[in-house]
Amino acid sequence: MTSGTHDRDIGGRRLRPESLMMSYGYDPRLSEGALKCPIFQTSTFVFETAEEGKAFFEVAYGLREATAGEEPGLIYSRLNNPDLEILEDRLCLWDGAEACAVFESGMAAITTSLLATVRPGDVLVHSEPLYGGCEHFITQVLPGFGVTPVGFAAGHPVSEIAADLQARIGGRRVAAALVETPANPTNALVDIRALGDLLRALPQDRPPVLMVDNTFLGPLWQRPLDHGADLVLYSATKFIGGHSDVIAGACLGSAAAIAPVRTLRTFLGTMAGPWTGWLLLRSLETLKMRMTAAMKNARYVADFLADHPKVERVSYLGHLGPEHPMHALYRRQCLGPGSMISFDVQGGEAAAFRTLNALRMVKLAVSLGGTESLAEHPGTMTHADIPAEEQRRMGMGPGMIRLSVGVEHFEDIIADLSQALDAA
Ligand SMILES: Cc1ncc(COP(=O)(O)O)c(C=O)c1O
């Protein structure tokens, strides 16, 4: 927003993001003194003079650099809008990013960022598994534009997969790598720093753009930019929105890394609308509280599941012990275990379905990161696009249930899971 308040210090003390979520980037004096940022539900903005309009366009279209102290002017809501600009400023605080672009969905954020980066003839490296929608775009859509996907399994040290990956890249230019860590739905990790080192050592003019989908841990429990990622991507539908009532996405990074993404967003028209922006501003005020409450609940729930006789396996970051090959990476890269659990019910798909059908409080629905607990069957729902044998290779068994733990009382969540598992 032009001339918002961007103070971040009191008496030399840097304020934490949660303290700034109610005020940062917004100046009430520009909105009749309204305490809360209004919804700027407008398609276009009035210029005071034609000269002003010309100047705004010159800066927005990069025809000249902004002069010292010149703020980008508001033009048209496909280019900029106060709700989105304030939201972008606030999202930057969590990830330690310089710039952000928000989108009308997580898929819009991911596809716009990829299209801004890859060109015909390029290779796109990606971790496996990925959220089903991303997997589809990368393996079914991008090849039609001459881009070759090269996947590697999450959950292994980069040193173990490096030789195979390099052989399959085969000397072609790698434009980007898209990594989901922890992976949806297996919680398998990828070492962002080690992958970045490998990519930057490839013999090519420009190093690949390293993109990390941080949807699963959200900005509270992992900061990929601190580990060498160039772009952080979110389905803001999940923890950032947090109430299962809005679809949105975000991309964050350095100003230079975000510039081409933002430009393509303008021409594809994939930006979020003002109402979506306003809803996310409201959600950000409670982001830390919600994510902390859900994370605390998840530990109790994961412990319960791990002890249950009908549960074969629980994938939960908080259970990675020192003996686990990903333990050191988890400690280095993640700030908390989050609230996503996947577990395998004995008896395969039929038993998983019986469990899901018997749930009473926990809702049987895809999506995650909302205040309510949600459960789904990745194999036939979010990841249905991936052939069964591929799913097995990626660590998704037929009995796997993915659980997004909400903020209800943990004993109630456990009571519901317990009676549902009786039906398995
Ligand atoms: C890890 C991950 N990335 C991206 C997406 C896509 O986000 P959206 O549904 O907001 O487009 C999802 C959605 O489930 C997801 O789980």
The ligand as an SDF file (V2000), in Angstrom:
LIG
                    3D

 16 16  0  0  0  0  0  0  0  0999 V2000
    1.2370  -29.0910   -0.8510 C   0  0  0  0  0  0  0  0  0  0  0  0
    0.2020  -28.4050   -1.7020 C   0  0  0  0  0  0  0  0  0  0  0  0
    0.5990  -27.5360   -2.6420 N   0  0  0  0  0  0  0  0  0  0  0  0
   -0.2930  -26.9030   -3.4250 C   0  0  0  0  0  0  0  0  0  0  0  0
   -1.6530  -27.1410   -3.3280 C   0  0  0  0  0  0  0  0  0  0  0  0
   -2.6110  -26.4390   -4.2490 C   0  0  0  0  0  0  0  0  0  0  0  0
   -3.2260  -25.3920   -3.5930 O   0  0  0  0  0  0  0  0  0  0  0  0
   -4.6860  -24.8220   -3.9410 P   0  0  0  0  0  0  0  0  0  0  0  0
   -5.6710  -25.9260   -3.7060 O   0  0  0  0  0  0  0  0  0  0  0  0
   -4.8420  -23.6540   -3.0180 O   0  0  0  0  0  0  0  0  0  0  0  0
   -4.6770  -24.4090   -5.3760 O   0  0  0  0  0  0  0  0  0  0  0  0
   -2.1080  -28.0330   -2.3510 C   0  0  0  0  0  0  0  0  0  0  0  0
   -3.5500  -28.2980   -2.2040 C   0  0  0  0  0  0  0  0  0  0  0  0
   -3.9670  -29.2240   -1.5540 O   0  0  0  0  0  0  0  0  0  0  0  0
   -1.1560  -28.6810   -1.5230 C   0  0  0  0  0  0  0  0  0  0  0  0
   -1.5240  -29.5540   -0.5710 O   0  0  0  0  0  0  0  0  0  0  0  0
  1  2  1  0
  2  3  1  0
  2 15  2  0
  3  4  2  0
  4  5  1  0
  5  6  1  0
  5 12  2  0
  6  7  1  0
  7  8  1  0
  8  9  2  0
  8 10  1  0
  8 11  1  0
 12 13  1  0
 12 15  1  0
 13 14  2  0
 15 16  1  0
M  END
$$$$
